[in-house]
Amino acid sequence: MRVKNADEVTLIDIPKLFSTLLERIQPLESEILQAESHAASMKSRLEKQFELVKFELMGSHSRGSAIRRFSDVDYLTVFSRDDARWGSRYVDSRTLLRRVKSCLEGRYSQTAMRRDSQALVIKFGGGAYGVDIVPGFFEEMERNEFATYPLYYIPDGTGDWLPTSPATHGKFIRESDEASNSKLSRTIQLMKHWGFSRFPPIPFHPFHLELLFSAEGIFKGAKSYSMCLFDAFDLLSRRQCRPLRDPVGISGIITATITEPQRDYLYRAIVLARDRAWKAIEFEESGKVFNARGMWSTIFNGKFPAYA
């Protein structure tokens, strides 16, 4: 029978290590405040060139799943339909992104700025924090079997427009998060940390994960973060990271990644992480907490706490 090392008993406690990790990756209040200040300046500048209807926080910071440094503060920037039209037709969504970029470049000429698939990304503090401007326009009030909701269109990454309703999606995800006692949002944070800890970073759309996990309800009940992560990896591997039909019935098909090669890379990484997570759980359950900690460190590429 193996005798536990005293250091393992006193210093290695897997649940506490996950709590320590979660504390370390929470967004810094100072970064959020700086991003909000920059966003207010952007809003003011955009109002001078466009007919701005709404400038509203969306994304991970509005749902409690953002992580330090890597999660930008996202704003749904709703313009009038005329700003998105040329004559009687809506313009290519990349055209509106270019116009927004051109408008803001005059104010932030020395700041890193790029067009992402759905947003204009502006980085501050040497890339330590950023603001994402997601342009779009209001279409109409819609109703489906779940709710009545405001329907917006935002860039889909290919030049077309994606129907969305951030407040409605946010409500769906937050309700599932509450039912899981915040395990959903915390597991998403851990998944993001896992993705960014690898090199190259593992690509995935957190929004896809949030909707999938919310719909499946896999974090309900008393579960450790070890098991939550295993369940997350296992569900994604069984689905082979396939696109998801929006469970709220608004945005159609929501992909896990932008491209198929990215999906292949994500799937391979998910399968490997799932197998290692299960091994870590086996170590933990058999009392080999030092080995369990080592396996989680492998999963997170060395970016896992050594001590609680």
N, C-alpha and C positions, 0 to 999 in steps of 0.2 A: 504494500500500500504506500502510495506516495505521500510524504509529509510536506505540507505547505510551507513555503518560505515565509518567515515572519513579515518581510516587506510586502509580500503578496496580500497577506491578511490585513495589514494596517494601511497600506498605501494604494492598493489596487482594488477599486470598487467600480465595476463597469457602469452601473447606473449613475454614480457620482461623476465619473469621467465624462459621460454624455452630457450631464448637467453643466459641467465645467466648459465643455466644448460649445454648448449652446450659448452660454454667457459670453464667450469670447467672440462669437460671430454675430451678435446682435448689432444692428446699426448704431453708429455713434450719434447722439443727439446733436452734436456740433455739426456734423456733416449734413444731417437732415435740415437744420436751420439755415446753413449756408446754401444748400440746394434750393430751399424755398425762397430765399432772398433773390437768388439768380432767376428763379422761375417768375417771380413778380416783375422783375425787370424785363424779361422776355415777353410776358403778357402785355406790358405797357407798349413795347415796341411793335408787337404784332397788331395791336389795336389801331396803330397809326396807318397801317397799310391794308389791313383786311377788316371785314365786318365780323368781329369776334362775338360769337353767341354764348360760348361757355368755355371756361378754363378750369378743369376739375381733376383732382387727384384720382389716379386709377392705379392698377397694377399691384405689385407685391407690397408696397408700403401701405396701401389702403386695406390689405387683407392680412397683414401681420406676418408675412412670410419672407420679408426682405432680409438680406444678410449684409454685414459690414463690407464696405468697399465695392462689392460686386453688383449690388442691386441699385440701379439708378432710380431716381424719383420720377415716376411717369405721370404725364398730364394729358388727359384727353382734351384736345384743343379743337373745339367745334366752330367751324366757319359757316358762313351763310352758303346756301346751295350755289349762289352765283359765283362765289369764289372757287367752286369746284367744277364750274361749267365753262364750256366754250360753245357759245350759241345754245342749241337745244340739247347738247350732249354733255355728259360728265367727262372731264379730261382723264387721261391716264393718271392714276393716283401718284405715280412717281413725279409727275409734273407739279402737283401741289407740294410734294415734299421738297422739290428743287426751289420752288418759290419761297417756301418758308425758310429754307436754308439761306437763300440769297438775302432775305429780309434781315435775318439775325446775324449774318456775317459782318455787317457794317458795325454792329455793336460789339461783337466778340471776334474780331479779326485775328487776335493772338491766341484764341482758345481752340483746342482740338475739337473738331466738329465733323461728323460724318452722317451720311444717310444709311440707316439700317433698313431692313426689309419693310418695317411698318412705322418707323419713327426717325426723327432727327435726333441724334445722340450728341450731347454737348458735355465734354468732360472738364472737370475743374480739379484744382489741387493736385496737379500732376497725374491725373487719372484716378485719384482716390475716391471721388464721388462724381455723380453726374446727373443731368436732367435729360429726360427723353420727352420730346414733343411729338405726340401722336395726333396728326391732323385728321379731321373728318368733318362730316356734316350730318345734321339731323334729317331723317327721312320722314318718319311718321310715328304715331303711337300704334303699336301692334298688340295683338292678343293671341296667345296660344293656350294650350291646356294647363299651363303652369301659372301664367300671370299676364297682366297687361303691362307693357313696358315701352320705354322710348327706344326706337331703333335708330342707330347711327351706322354710318359706313366709314370705315377706316382703310388705309392701304393694306392689301393682302400680300405684298412682297413681289407680285408678278406684274403689277401695273393695274390690276383690277381693284375692286372694292370689296371689303369683307363686312358683312352685317354683324353688328355687335351691340351689346347693351351692358356696359361695364357694371352699372349699379345692380342690375338683375343677376348677372353672373356672380358679382361680389356677395350678394345676399345668399345665393345658393351655397357658395363655398364657405362663408362664415357660419351658416347654420350647421353645416356638416362639421366644421371645426369645433363649434361649441359642443356638438354631440360627442365628439371624440376627446373632450376635455383638453383642447388645444394640441393634441398629438398630431393632427393633420398639418397644421401650419409649421410646427416644430420639425416634423419629418421632412417637409418640403425644404426647410432651411438646411437640414442635414444633407439632403440630396444635392442641393446647390453647392454646399461646401465640398461634398464628394466630387462633383463634376469639375469644380474649379481647382481642386487639389491635384488633379491628374495633368499630365503633359503629353500631348496637347489637351486642353480642356475638353471634357466630354460634352458634346452639344445636345441640348434638349430644350423644349419650350416648357418652362415651369407651369404655364397656364394649362397645358395639356395634362400635366400630372395632377394639378389641383382639381380639375374637373373630373378626371378619371377616378382619383381616390375619393372624391366627394360622392360620386355616383355609386361607387362600390361599397363605401362605408367600412373600409378594411381596418380602421383604427379605433373602432368602438370597443368598449370594455377595457379591463385592466391589462395593459400591455406595456412591456418595457420598450425603450427606444431601440434596443437590439432587435426585438421581434418586429417592431414597426418597420424598421429598415428592411429586414428580411422579407416581410410581406409586400413591401413596395417593390423591391427588386424582383420578387417571385411573380407578382401580378404582371409587371412589365415584360418579363421574360416569357411568360405564358402567352401574352398577347403579341409577342415579337415586336413590341413598340409600334404596332400598327396605328394608323390614324383613328381618331375617336369621333363618333357622331355626337355632336353637342347634346349632352343630357338635358339641357334647358330648352333645346329646340330653337335656337336663335342663329347660331353661326355655322350651321351645316357641319362639314367635316373639319376637324382640328388635328393637325399633324403633330407628331412628337418632335420632329426636326424639320429643317428647311428642305434638305435634299435626301435622296435615297442612299447615297454613300454615307451620309451622316447617320441615317437610321441604322445602317449595317454596323457602323462603328459603335453607336449607342447600344445596340442589341448585344454585341459581343462583350462590351464592358459591363452591361447589366448582368449577363449570365455569370461572368466571372465574379462579380461582386456578390451575387446571390449565393453562389457556392461557398465563397469565403465567409459570408455573414453566417451561414448555417454552421460552418466549422467553428466560428467564434462562439456561437450560442452553445454548441456542444461542449467546448472547452469550459465555458462559464458554468454550465449546469453540472459538470463533473468536478468543479472546484479548481480547475486549472486557470485561475483568473489572470495570471501573468501571460499565459499563452493566448487567452482570449483578447487581452489588451494588445498583444503583438499582432494578432490577426486584424483587429480593427485598425491598427496603425498602418498595416499593409493596404487595407481597403482605402484608407484616406491618404495614402502616399506619404506617410510620416507626419501628417498634420492632424494627429489625434493626441490628446493630453497624456502625459506620462503619469501625472499625479492629480488627484482631485483637489 
